[in-house]
Amino acid sequence: MSINREIVLTFLLLIFSVLFFALSTVDIEIQDAFFDYSNHTWILDRELQPYKFIFYDGIKKLLIIIGVLFLITLTFFRKNPMVQAYKKGVLIVVLSAILVPVVVGGLKKATNMPCPKNEIHYGGVYPSTKVWESYPKTFNQPSSIKCFPAGHASGGFALLSLFFLFKRRRNRVFALIGALIVGWSMGLYKMLIGDHFFSHTFITMVIAWLIVLLLKKIVDRDGTIHKK
């Protein structure tokens, strides 16, 4: 498939997703399943181990290590025949590991959207708002808030770039599935502790894939996604 077509379709999916989740009640319906209204607590305590280490602290450190290893490989072993054969793919992985979290982090600062735990619906003080809306003038915002899209899961979804590292279709499928498992595991954990809605993670996934595709187009200028 043309890389340009993939980029356009992914961008349209991003726009549709933002509108769909903002104009529907899907987020609340899903998030309600993770909140205990009788005790006003989330079904998973954010400090509970080993979940915090596995899905938050540990996985973040592991992703950083993976990114550093790829960078070291590209920098110091670039003349190795195997590295040369996968040079473009490694470059896409390294750039994705940097840019996906940076872009998502920048968007979090700009959107000023609350987490579920901050919304009035779940005992917080923030009114529900759409990404293109401002808070009501009657609402005195305590401080700037950064909950949309999902920053934590962005590191996991950056691994979608591994799709372009491999040449065989089977390996690409395995890489894609693995990246989705990691990203959604991180995203689901944050949903269970009240830090993110489903849409936050879904839209982060789409943004990550869009960035990966754009990097693919820049690094590999042949205009197609290889079918080898």
N, C-alpha and C positions, 0 to 999 in steps of 0.2 A: 504494500500500500504506500502511496505517496506520503512522505513525511509531512508535507505541507497540508495535506488533507487530514492527517492525524492531528496536527496542531489545531486546525480550525475546528474539528469535531470536539476535541477536548476543551477548547475555549468555550464553545457553545454549551457543552455539558456543564462547565463551571458556572456560566451565567444562569442556566436553567436551574441548577442545584441551589444557588443562592436565592432565587425567586421562589422556588418550590418550598424550601424549608422555612423561609420567612413568612410565606402566605398560608402555610398549613399548620396543623397541630401535631405533626409527626414527632417532633422533638420532645414535646411535653408528654405525649403518650408513651414514648419509649423510656424517658427519664423517670417517669412516675414509678416504673417497675423497680427502680433502684433506690427508692426513697421510702423509709418507714415513717408514715404519717403519725402513727401512734406515739413514737418516741422522738420524732423530728430528727432522725439521724439517717445517714446513708448506710446501705447494707454492708459496706466495707469501710473500716476505719483507715484513714490515710497513713497512720503510723503502724498499722498491723504488719508484722513480719511473718513469713519471708516475702510476702507480696510486694511490699515497698521496695525491697532490695531487687527482686526479680524483675519487676515491671517498671521501676523508676530509676533508682540509683545505679543498679547493676547494669541494666540494659543501656543506659546512657554512656557509661564508661566503656562498655564493650563496643558500642558504635563508634566512639571516638578512637579507640584502639584500631578498629578495622580501617577507619578513614586514614589514620596516620600510617598504617602498614602499606596501604595502597599508595600514599604519597611518597613514602620512602622507596617503594618499588619503582615508581615512575621517575624519581629523582636520581637514585643511585644505581639502578639496574636497567636503565633505559636501553643500553646497548645489548642486553641479553636477547638472543633470538626469540625466545618465547614472549618476552615483554614487548619486543618489537611487533610481534604478530598480533598482540592484544593491546597495543599502545592506545589506540583511539578509545577502546572500551574502558580501559583503566582511567584515562583522562576524564571521560564522562562520569565515571563513578566518583572520582576525587572532586570534580567541580560540583556534582550534585550534593555530595556530603557537606559541602560548604554553603552553596547557594540556597538549597531548599530550606534549611533552618533559618538562614539569614532573611530570606524573602518572607517566610511565614512569620518570623519574629517582627519584622517591620510592619506587616499587615496588622498584627496583634496590637501594636502601639497606635496605629491609625484608626482602627475600627472602634476602639473604646467600648467593647461589648462585655457584659457581665457573664460570669460562670453560672451554672445552675444554682450553686450554693449561695450566690449573691442575690438571686431574684426573689422577689416578694413571695412568689408561689411556693418557694421552699424555705421560707423563713428569713430571707435576706431583706435588704432595703432597696434594691434596684428594681425599677419597673422593667417589664419585658419590652424590648425594642427591636426594630429591624435594623439591619446593617446600614441602610441609607437614611435612617431617622436620627434626629437629635432627641435627647431626653426632654421630658416636659419642663417648662420653665419653673414649675412649682417644685421640681425635684432638685434638691441641693446635693450634688454629687460629692461624696466624701473625698474621692481622689480618682485619678485616672486609673482605668482598669483594663486589663489585657487578657481577654479570654477567647477571642475569636480571630483566626482559626486556631486549631490545636497545635501548639508549639512542640509539645513533648513527642507526639506521634510523627512529627515532620522528619525526625532523624531516622525513624524506621522506614517511612515511605521513601526516603532518599535512596534506599536500597533497591527501589524499582529500576534504578539505573543499571543494575546488574543484568537486566534483560539484554542490554546492548554490549555487555562484556563477552558473552558466549556466542558461538557461531552456530552450534547445532540447535535445532528447534526444541528438542527435548530438554536440553540444559536451560534454554531460555524460559521455558514453561516452569521448570523447577525453581528458577531464580525469581520469577514473577510471583509464584505461589508463596515462596519463602518470605519475600519482602512484604506481601500482603498480610501474612500471618504475624510477622513482627510488628508491623505498623498498627494493625487492628488490635493486637494484644496490648500494646501500649495505650492505644486510644480507649479501649474498653476499660482498662484499669482506671483511667482518669474519669470515665463516666461513672464507674461504680463508687468513686469517692466524691462525686459531685462537682468535679472541675470542668467537665465539658459535656455538651449535648452531642448527640449522634451526628448532627450536621457539621459540627466543628471538625470532627475527625474525617468525615466523608469529603468535605470540601478541601481539607488539607491534602488528602490523597489525590484529588483531582489536580490541585495546584502543583503538587510534587511531580506528577506524571507530565503535566504541561511543561514544567521547567526542564525535565529530563529530555523531552522531545525537542525543545528549543536548543538545548545543548548538543543533542544528536545532530541537529541541522547545522549548527555552527562548526562542530568538530569534524563531522563527516559530510562533506558537501555534495555527495553524489545524488541526493534528493530522494533516496528510497530506503526503506527498511529492509536490510538483507534477509534473504529467504534461505540461506544455506543451513 
